[in-house]
Amino acid sequence: MQKKLTLFFLLAASVTYAQKRPLDHTVYDTWESVGPKQLSNNGQWAGFSILQQEGNANLCFNNLLNNSKKVIPRGSSLKFSTDSKFAAFLIKPQFKETRLAKIKKKKPEEMPKDSLGLINLSSLAITKVPRVKSFSFPENGAALVAYQLEKPLDTVKKGKTELEQKKDAADFFAEDEKADKGTKEGSELIFKNLVTGTERSFKFVTEYAFSKNGKQLAIACSGSKKDKTAPVGVFLLNTEKGSLKTLVSKKGNYKGFIFDEESEHLVFLGENSPEKKEIKDYNIYYNSLTLDTAQVLVENVFPGMPAKWAISGDGKLTFSKDGDKLFFGIAPVKKEKDTTLVDFEHAKLDIWGYKDDYLQPMQLKNADKESKRSYLTYIDIFNSDPKIVPLTDLKLPDASIINEGTSRYVLASTDYGNRIPSQWTGGTTRTYYLVDTKNGTRKKIIENLNGRAMASPAGNYVLYFDKKTSNWYSYNTTTEKTVQLNTGLNIKFADEENDVPDDPEAYGLAGWTEEDKAVLLYDRYDIWSFSPDGKSPAKNATNGFGRQNGITFRYQATDTAARFISKKEDVWLSAFNNNTKENGFYRSNLGDTKNPQLVVMAPFKYSILVKAKDAERYIYDKGNYATSPNVYVSTDLKTETKLSNTNPQQQNYNWGTAELVKWTTPKGFKSEGILYKPENFDPNKKYPMIVYFYEKLSEGLYSYNAPAPTPSRLNIPFFVSNGYLVFAPDISYQTGHPGQSAMEYINSGVESLKKNSWVDGSKIGIQGQSWGGYQVAYLITQTNMYAAAWAGAPVANMTSAYGGIRWESGMNRQFQYEKTQSRIGATLWEKPELYIENSPLFSLPKVNTPVVIMANDADGAVPWYQGVEMFTGLKRLGKPAWLLNYNNEAHNLMLRQNRKDIQIREQQFFDYYLKGAKAPIWMTGGVPATEKGKTWGFELTDEKP
């Protein structure tokens, strides 16, 4: 009887597997993922989005007390009201409607627009408002909402004579031209009290903002050329009384409304320069509850303003916490364009100079940002003798306020004079100053730091990490003394596994305890508590438990508004087990030195915890390779309630498993990686295998991989579902020999797996993108053990790539080879032999592995001619190779249609070489340029490549 039952269950299992089909390329668009999630302040309601890769999302509401639910099709951008009684969200247009509008090439203003949804969380009644541009709740206070409508569509176009149509067109373009030079016309704003239902509308609004307590609503109105009675200027609505105060009654451009902490004072930027004036003259306006109109607080002719400088319209206004100080931006007066110059009579060129701080491509890339750069400046609002104090300038451009602006000083820094070496170092050293807000005097506190400095929350210290020494230091802003914090400890606070030819990065900072009494710093595993004055010995706040057990602890900030970490209460720590790759959470009081207390550790990947503001309840998602991530809520993470059920269709497909594998390399290094197997894996069969790599991937053992058309990485679940093994090995590197390091780890990992009878050693392919693509290119010049290779955006020739440009940022690539990922550790002239050794191009005659190269002509990271060099070399040598150039595409494919295209080609390529399937036309005969856009060559043929 027992044998019959066993046979029955085996047959049932085989039938179940047989019923599960492999994934195909049609499944991608509707595959779901968890989007943004949050809780109402009282913790009673959970709201979260379930997204589709290409389609319509759902916004889900769950009442956590009575389990009632509400699903809003296409909902997004959820916000709960402060009192937890209402919620607002946007409703996106139907995906098919937007798609159709794009096909019809409709103008931006004619495209389908978002709607606003308002839900009463008591009755679940929903109000919908069409064509909404934006909405806002106040940070605190009553349940109020303001939302701005899109401009109404111009429907009066038909039935006009040809002459009228021409006049309309002329007026339309003329208005556009004027609007570009002057104030853009606003649209209607609706203010609504969600409790009483009362509404009030304001026409032609360009900007609006609530005070923190919601009692004031600032509104800027542009007026209208067609409606001379429309209000113009800036207005302040008292949301309790309904009274409206006119702050400015002059037409202009007003923006950047900022209220102080107590919601009693308001500042904003404004200009009313002539429309045709290119460079606008901004003022800073001020108003308080006791003033009837806004006053000009700062203008361009003002005590303390440097010559030929002015208020920046691109600067940010910031009140100090106490409301006494205002920080804003000034900038050198810009030079207006000479409109008398005739364009075609003047040369257009870029001049590269060896003394330039940055190469021209980088300057051009950052030109717009630099033209909008502003320099931090200060004014004491209530000083009887007002003047401004510039705190930064062209040579000291960067600064941050301290202690929410209440400190006498700001922390400023500069890399002036140190910028040129960033071409080959990838970064700059900085010198830091404390700048006095009273008079602008500067005190140098740190010189030429290779690292980063930051002020403590209360402003008593400046904390910094020096990469050269791998040490943490604190500077006391009162005593002016500097203390090394991690002295006398046999523990590294910088990356223990650093394998690039540069100083290691710090593990980082958890935060500070109350009144700057202690600073909490990370090592690889644990959290340490240091007295910033150096008077007390360092304490291991997690008692060394992390290092003893191979667990990495990191502080979870569940109160995002908190400035300090409490030493009196237990806090949440995320936990990662470096040995098993499991994830979880512990509780710990960082004020003592006891072991953290385990709450949960499981074979899942967790998101961060999001806490309800006024309740002990958390929302998060978790999943693993076999389990699609879902949303959960919990009060303690020991018991949890599942709120979603994403991708139920996954159970219909042959999915897979992920397991950790370990091996020893030929040189005796311990390594590990992930092996993915099909769900219906049979150890009595032989499977083809694809090896996918980058650097280290094993930490993602329990990460979910959705089947998706990827930017050029391997679509792991797709290939696993279709009967492949996929192996993702970790790689560590030796400076000067990245190619050989890849060989050491990847090949030995493959050889270790080939010892299993179920691995078909003759049918192994390799795939990598970017740095992984380089390693693919290198491997096939060194070994014939792979039957097929796919290299995305590879570097083939380090000697030419060394001097290339990363066009996305404008940076030169030298730093990559001397300091970072490419890991040569020397210049081309110091060690030319290493550049040649690690360049696949010089060993192409040894290649016998068929390879596809993706090299896109708009690649902003790797010059696409690297792929061209590799392909033309292989073609010259008569080696089987193909090059895919996705036109005007980036380093990683951005357009979804291109991502879908490459998935099909990748499957066809590997299926032919690793499964013996038929080859497609694009591989056997190619696609001639004359057929481009007419055929894509996917059809299978009996011909051989």
ChimeraX attribute file (.defattr): number of C-alpha atoms within 10 A of each C-alpha:
attribute: neighborCount
match mode: 1-to-1
recipient: residues
	/A:1	6
	/A:2	7
	/A:3	7
	/A:4	9
	/A:5	10
	/A:6	11
	/A:7	12
	/A:8	12
	/A:9	11
	/A:10	12
	/A:11	12
	/A:12	12
	/A:13	13
	/A:14	12
	/A:15	11
	/A:16	13
	/A:17	17
	/A:18	12
	/A:19	12
	/A:20	17
	/A:21	14
	/A:22	17
	/A:23	20
	/A:24	14
	/A:25	15
	/A:26	9
	/A:27	14
	/A:28	17
	/A:29	15
	/A:30	15
	/A:31	20
	/A:32	22
	/A:33	17
	/A:34	20
	/A:35	16
	/A:36	14
	/A:37	19
	/A:38	22
	/A:39	27
	/A:40	23
	/A:41	20
	/A:42	16
	/A:43	23
	/A:44	19
	/A:45	23
	/A:46	25
	/A:47	24
	/A:48	26
	/A:49	26
	/A:50	25
	/A:51	22
	/A:52	18
	/A:53	18
	/A:54	13
	/A:55	14
	/A:56	18
	/A:57	25
	/A:58	19
	/A:59	24
	/A:60	21
	/A:61	23
	/A:62	19
	/A:63	16
	/A:64	18
	/A:65	9
	/A:66	8
	/A:67	11
	/A:68	11
	/A:69	15
	/A:70	14
	/A:71	14
	/A:72	17
	/A:73	17
	/A:74	22
	/A:75	26
	/A:76	25
	/A:77	17
	/A:78	20
	/A:79	20
	/A:80	23
	/A:81	22
	/A:82	20
	/A:83	14
	/A:84	19
	/A:85	20
	/A:86	23
	/A:87	25
	/A:88	24
	/A:89	24
	/A:90	27
	/A:91	26
	/A:92	21
	/A:93	18
	/A:94	16
	/A:95	15
	/A:96	11
	/A:97	12
	/A:98	16
	/A:99	13
	/A:100	13
	/A:101	16
	/A:102	14
	/A:103	9
	/A:104	10
	/A:105	11
	/A:106	13
	/A:107	9
	/A:108	10
	/A:109	12
	/A:110	12
	/A:111	17
	/A:112	19
	/A:113	19
	/A:114	23
	/A:115	21
	/A:116	25
	/A:117	20
	/A:118	21
	/A:119	19
	/A:120	16
	/A:121	18
	/A:122	10
	/A:123	9
	/A:124	14
	/A:125	9
	/A:126	15
	/A:127	11
	/A:128	15
	/A:129	14
	/A:130	14
	/A:131	20
	/A:132	21
	/A:133	18
	/A:134	17
	/A:135	21
	/A:136	18
	/A:137	23
	/A:138	21
	/A:139	13
	/A:140	16
	/A:141	15
	/A:142	19
	/A:143	21
	/A:144	23
	/A:145	22
	/A:146	21
	/A:147	20
	/A:148	26
	/A:149	24
	/A:150	19
	/A:151	15
	/A:152	11
	/A:153	8
	/A:154	8
	/A:155	6
	/A:156	7
	/A:157	9
	/A:158	7
	/A:159	8
	/A:160	11
	/A:161	9
	/A:162	9
	/A:163	9
	/A:164	12
	/A:165	14
	/A:166	12
	/A:167	11
	/A:168	14
	/A:169	12
	/A:170	12
	/A:171	12
	/A:172	12
	/A:173	11
	/A:174	12
	/A:175	14
	/A:176	13
	/A:177	12
	/A:178	14
	/A:179	14
	/A:180	12
	/A:181	16
	/A:182	19
	/A:183	21
	/A:184	19
	/A:185	16
	/A:186	20
	/A:187	21
	/A:188	19
	/A:189	26
	/A:190	16
	/A:191	20
	/A:192	18
	/A:193	16
	/A:194	19
	/A:195	12
	/A:196	9
	/A:197	8
	/A:198	9
	/A:199	12
	/A:200	11
	/A:201	13
	/A:202	17
	/A:203	21
	/A:204	23
	/A:205	25
	/A:206	21
	/A:207	20
	/A:208	23
	/A:209	22
	/A:210	26
	/A:211	24
	/A:212	20
	/A:213	16
	/A:214	21
	/A:215	20
	/A:216	23
	/A:217	21
	/A:218	23
	/A:219	24
	/A:220	29
	/A:221	30
	/A:222	25
	/A:223	25
	/A:224	17
	/A:225	10
	/A:226	7
	/A:227	8
	/A:228	9
	/A:229	9
	/A:230	14
	/A:231	21
	/A:232	21
	/A:233	21
	/A:234	28
	/A:235	22
	/A:236	26
	/A:237	18
	/A:238	16
	/A:239	18
	/A:240	11
	/A:241	8
	/A:242	12
	/A:243	9
	/A:244	14
	/A:245	16
	/A:246	16
	/A:247	21
	/A:248	20
	/A:249	14
	/A:250	15
	/A:251	19
	/A:252	23
	/A:253	23
	/A:254	27
	/A:255	22
	/A:256	19
	/A:257	24
	/A:258	22
	/A:259	27
	/A:260	21
	/A:261	15
	/A:262	12
	/A:263	18
	/A:264	17
	/A:265	19
	/A:266	21
	/A:267	24
	/A:268	22
	/A:269	25
	/A:270	25
	/A:271	19
	/A:272	17
	/A:273	17
	/A:274	14
	/A:275	15
	/A:276	13
	/A:277	11
	/A:278	14
	/A:279	16
	/A:280	22
	/A:281	18
	/A:282	22
	/A:283	23
	/A:284	24
	/A:285	22
	/A:286	22
	/A:287	20
	/A:288	16
	/A:289	13
	/A:290	8
	/A:291	12
	/A:292	13
	/A:293	19
	/A:294	22
	/A:295	16
	/A:296	15
	/A:297	16
	/A:298	21
	/A:299	15
	/A:300	19
	/A:301	14
	/A:302	13
	/A:303	13
	/A:304	15
	/A:305	19
	/A:306	17
	/A:307	10
	/A:308	11
	/A:309	14
	/A:310	23
	/A:311	26
	/A:312	24
	/A:313	26
	/A:314	19
	/A:315	20
	/A:316	18
	/A:317	19
	/A:318	22
	/A:319	23
	/A:320	18
	/A:321	16
	/A:322	12
	/A:323	21
	/A:324	16
	/A:325	19
	/A:326	19
	/A:327	23
	/A:328	23
	/A:329	22
	/A:330	26
	/A:331	24
	/A:332	18
	/A:333	15
	/A:334	13
	/A:335	8
	/A:336	9
	/A:337	9
	/A:338	7
	/A:339	7
	/A:340	6
	/A:341	9
	/A:342	8
	/A:343	9
	/A:344	7
	/A:345	7
	/A:346	8
	/A:347	7
	/A:348	8
	/A:349	6
	/A:350	9
	/A:351	8
	/A:352	11
	/A:353	10
	/A:354	8
	/A:355	8
	/A:356	12
	/A:357	17
	/A:358	20
	/A:359	19
	/A:360	17
	/A:361	19
	/A:362	18
	/A:363	17
	/A:364	15
	/A:365	15
	/A:366	13
	/A:367	13
	/A:368	10
	/A:369	12
	/A:370	11
	/A:371	12
	/A:372	12
	/A:373	18
	/A:374	25
	/A:375	23
	/A:376	25
	/A:377	25
	/A:378	24
	/A:379	21
	/A:380	18
	/A:381	18
	/A:382	10
	/A:383	10
	/A:384	7
	/A:385	8
	/A:386	15
	/A:387	18
	/A:388	23
	/A:389	22
	/A:390	25
	/A:391	28
	/A:392	24
	/A:393	17
	/A:394	12
	/A:395	11
	/A:396	17
	/A:397	17
	/A:398	18
	/A:399	20
	/A:400	15
	/A:401	21
	/A:402	23
	/A:403	19
	/A:404	15
	/A:405	23
	/A:406	18
	/A:407	16
	/A:408	14
	/A:409	24
	/A:410	25
	/A:411	23
	/A:412	25
	/A:413	26
	/A:414	23
	/A:415	19
	/A:416	16
	/A:417	12
	/A:418	15
	/A:419	18
	/A:420	18
	/A:421	15
	/A:422	17
	/A:423	19
	/A:424	21
	/A:425	19
	/A:426	17
	/A:427	17
	/A:428	19
	/A:429	20
	/A:430	21
	/A:431	20
	/A:432	25
	/A:433	20
	/A:434	23
	/A:435	23
	/A:436	19
	/A:437	24
	/A:438	16
	/A:439	14
	/A:440	18
	/A:441	14
	/A:442	18
	/A:443	15
	/A:444	12
	/A:445	17
	/A:446	17
	/A:447	13
	/A:448	15
	/A:449	18
	/A:450	18
	/A:451	18
	/A:452	16
	/A:453	23
	/A:454	17
	/A:455	20
	/A:456	24
	/A:457	19
	/A:458	18
	/A:459	24
	/A:460	22
	/A:461	24
	/A:462	23
	/A:463	22
	/A:464	20
	/A:465	24
	/A:466	20
	/A:467	18
	/A:468	13
	/A:469	11
	/A:470	18
	/A:471	17
	/A:472	20
	/A:473	22
	/A:474	26
	/A:475	23
	/A:476	18
	/A:477	16
	/A:478	9
	/A:479	10
	/A:480	11
	/A:481	12
	/A:482	19
	/A:483	17
	/A:484	17
	/A:485	24
	/A:486	20
	/A:487	14
	/A:488	9
	/A:489	9
	/A:490	7
	/A:491	11
	/A:492	15
	/A:493	24
	/A:494	23
	/A:495	16
	/A:496	14
	/A:497	10
	/A:498	13
	/A:499	16
	/A:500	23
	/A:501	21
	/A:502	17
	/A:503	19
	/A:504	19
	/A:505	17
	/A:506	23
	/A:507	16
	/A:508	17
	/A:509	16
	/A:510	19
	/A:511	20
	/A:512	23
	/A:513	21
	/A:514	14
	/A:515	13
	/A:516	19
	/A:517	14
	/A:518	24
	/A:519	23
	/A:520	23
	/A:521	24
	/A:522	23
	/A:523	23
	/A:524	22
	/A:525	24
	/A:526	22
	/A:527	27
	/A:528	24
	/A:529	27
	/A:530	22
	/A:531	18
	/A:532	27
	/A:533	21
	/A:534	17
	/A:535	10
	/A:536	11
	/A:537	13
	/A:538	20
	/A:539	18
	/A:540	23
	/A:541	23
	/A:542	25
	/A:543	18
	/A:544	20
	/A:545	20
	/A:546	22
	/A:547	16
	/A:548	10
	/A:549	12
	/A:550	18
	/A:551	23
	/A:552	21
	/A:553	26
	/A:554	23
	/A:555	22
	/A:556	17
	/A:557	19
	/A:558	16
	/A:559	13
	/A:560	10
	/A:561	8
	/A:562	9
	/A:563	16
	/A:564	20
	/A:565	24
	/A:566	16
	/A:567	16
	/A:568	11
	/A:569	11
	/A:570	16
	/A:571	18
	/A:572	20
	/A:573	24
	/A:574	21
	/A:575	24
	/A:576	23
	/A:577	20
	/A:578	17
	/A:579	11
	/A:580	16
	/A:581	19
	/A:582	20
	/A:583	22
	/A:584	20
	/A:585	25
	/A:586	21
	/A:587	19
	/A:588	22
	/A:589	21
	/A:590	27
	/A:591	19
	/A:592	15
	/A:593	17
	/A:594	15
	/A:595	18
	/A:596	23
	/A:597	15
	/A:598	14
	/A:599	14
	/A:600	16
	/A:601	15
	/A:602	16
	/A:603	18
	/A:604	23
	/A:605	23
	/A:606	21
	/A:607	14
	/A:608	15
	/A:609	20
	/A:610	20
	/A:611	24
	/A:612	21
	/A:613	18
	/A:614	11
	/A:615	14
	/A:616	12
	/A:617	22
	/A:618	23
	/A:619	27
	/A:620	23
	/A:621	23
	/A:622	21
	/A:623	19
	/A:624	20
	/A:625	23
	/A:626	20
	/A:627	19
	/A:628	21
	/A:629	27
	/A:630	19
	/A:631	25
	/A:632	18
	/A:633	23
	/A:634	17
	/A:635	15
	/A:636	13
	/A:637	19
	/A:638	10
	/A:639	10
	/A:640	14
	/A:641	13
	/A:642	13
	/A:643	21
	/A:644	17
	/A:645	12
	/A:646	18
	/A:647	17
	/A:648	10
	/A:649	9
	/A:650	17
	/A:651	12
	/A:652	14
	/A:653	18
	/A:654	24
	/A:655	27
	/A:656	22
	/A:657	20
	/A:658	21
	/A:659	14
	/A:660	19
	/A:661	17
	/A:662	16
	/A:663	19
	/A:664	15
	/A:665	18
	/A:666	11
	/A:667	9
	/A:668	9
	/A:669	11
	/A:670	12
	/A:671	20
	/A:672	19
	/A:673	25
	/A:674	23
	/A:675	21
	/A:676	26
	/A:677	24
	/A:678	23
	/A:679	18
	/A:680	18
	/A:681	19
	/A:682	11
	/A:683	11
	/A:684	8
	/A:685	10
	/A:686	18
	/A:687	25
	/A:688	22
	/A:689	30
	/A:690	28
	/A:691	23
	/A:692	25
	/A:693	26
	/A:694	21
	/A:695	16
	/A:696	15
	/A:697	16
	/A:698	23
	/A:699	20
	/A:700	19
	/A:701	24
	/A:702	27
	/A:703	21
	/A:704	19
	/A:705	18
	/A:706	22
	/A:707	21
	/A:708	22
	/A:709	24
	/A:710	19
	/A:711	21
	/A:712	25
	/A:713	24
	/A:714	23
	/A:715	20
	/A:716	23
	/A:717	26
	/A:718	26
	/A:719	27
	/A:720	24
	/A:721	24
	/A:722	20
	/A:723	22
	/A:724	26
	/A:725	25
	/A:726	27
	/A:727	26
	/A:728	28
	/A:729	29
	/A:730	21
	/A:731	22
	/A:732	19
	/A:733	22
	/A:734	15
	/A:735	21
	/A:736	23
	/A:737	18
	/A:738	24
	/A:739	23
	/A:740	18
	/A:741	17
	/A:742	25
	/A:743	20
	/A:744	20
	/A:745	25
	/A:746	26
	/A:747	20
	/A:748	19
	/A:749	25
	/A:750	21
	/A:751	14
	/A:752	15
	/A:753	20
	/A:754	16
	/A:755	11
	/A:756	12
	/A:757	13
	/A:758	17
	/A:759	20
	/A:760	18
	/A:761	21
	/A:762	14
	/A:763	20
	/A:764	25
	/A:765	25
	/A:766	28
	/A:767	27
	/A:768	24
	/A:769	25
	/A:770	22
	/A:771	20
	/A:772	24
	/A:773	28
	/A:774	27
	/A:775	31
	/A:776	32
	/A:777	34
	/A:778	28
	/A:779	24
	/A:780	24
	/A:781	19
	/A:782	17
	/A:783	14
	/A:784	13
	/A:785	18
	/A:786	22
	/A:787	21
	/A:788	24
	/A:789	27
	/A:790	30
	/A:791	28
	/A:792	29
	/A:793	31
	/A:794	30
	/A:795	34
	/A:796	27
	/A:797	21
	/A:798	24
	/A:799	19
	/A:800	16
	/A:801	23
	/A:802	21
	/A:803	16
	/A:804	18
	/A:805	20
	/A:806	18
	/A:807	18
	/A:808	16
	/A:809	15
	/A:810	20
	/A:811	24
	/A:812	23
	/A:813	23
	/A:814	24
	/A:815	25
	/A:816	21
	/A:817	26
	/A:818	24
	/A:819	22
	/A:820	20
	/A:821	19
	/A:822	27
	/A:823	22
	/A:824	26
	/A:825	22
	/A:826	20
	/A:827	17
	/A:828	20
	/A:829	9
	/A:830	10
	/A:831	13
	/A:832	14
	/A:833	13
	/A:834	19
	/A:835	25
	/A:836	16
	/A:837	18
	/A:838	25
	/A:839	24
	/A:840	28
	/A:841	23
	/A:842	15
	/A:843	17
	/A:844	21
	/A:845	15
	/A:846	15
	/A:847	21
	/A:848	19
	/A:849	22
	/A:850	20
	/A:851	26
	/A:852	24
	/A:853	24
	/A:854	28
	/A:855	30
	/A:856	26
	/A:857	18
	/A:858	19
	/A:859	22
	/A:860	19
	/A:861	21
	/A:862	26
	/A:863	24
	/A:864	22
	/A:865	20
	/A:866	21
	/A:867	29
	/A:868	20
	/A:869	16
	/A:870	23
	/A:871	25
	/A:872	15
	/A:873	17
	/A:874	21
	/A:875	13
	/A:876	10
	/A:877	13
	/A:878	10
	/A:879	19
	/A:880	16
	/A:881	20
	/A:882	19
	/A:883	18
	/A:884	16
	/A:885	17
	/A:886	20
	/A:887	12
	/A:888	10
	/A:889	17
	/A:890	21
	/A:891	24
	/A:892	22
	/A:893	22
	/A:894	13
	/A:895	12
	/A:896	15
	/A:897	10
	/A:898	17
	/A:899	19
	/A:900	18
	/A:901	15
	/A:902	21
	/A:903	21
	/A:904	14
	/A:905	19
	/A:906	17
	/A:907	15
	/A:908	22
	/A:909	24
	/A:910	27
	/A:911	19
	/A:912	17
	/A:913	19
	/A:914	22
	/A:915	15
	/A:916	10
	/A:917	15
	/A:918	18
	/A:919	22
	/A:920	23
	/A:921	19
	/A:922	21
	/A:923	23
	/A:924	15
	/A:925	13
	/A:926	13
	/A:927	17
	/A:928	11
	/A:929	8
	/A:930	8
	/A:931	10
	/A:932	10
	/A:933	8
	/A:934	9
	/A:935	12
	/A:936	16
	/A:937	18
	/A:938	16
	/A:939	12
	/A:940	15
	/A:941	16
	/A:942	11
	/A:943	12
	/A:944	12
	/A:945	17
